[in-house]
Amino acid sequence: MTSRDVQIEPATPADIPAIIEMVQRDFRDELRSFLAAAEIEYMLATRYTRDALLRERDNGHTFVKLHCEGDIHASGFSNT
């Protein structure tokens, strides 16, 4: 096993398109075992838009992003 440089840093409004892309790409598969398709689509349409994410930020939510050097698939975000 090799070690990799992992970085966690605050996400900025410039990161919103990447967050939305990740959500659109991954959430359907991740959530379909416990949410109906209509619920997932509603959540994507109302909670993961640029305006919705900016509102969350303005209401005190912190978004962070994770990068793992050398692995383009090891990236993610967290909303706290």
HELIX and SHEET records of a PDB file:
HELIX    1   1 PRO A   13  ASP A   15  5                                   3    
HELIX    2   2 ILE A   16  LEU A   31  1                                  16    
HELIX    3   3 ALA A   37  ARG A   47  1                                  11    
HELIX    4   4 ARG A   50  ASP A   58  1                                   9    
SHEET    1   A 3 VAL A   6  PRO A  10  0                                        
SHEET    2   A 3 PHE A  63  CYS A  68 -1                                        
SHEET    3   A 3 SER A  75  ASN A  79 -1                                        
END                                                                             
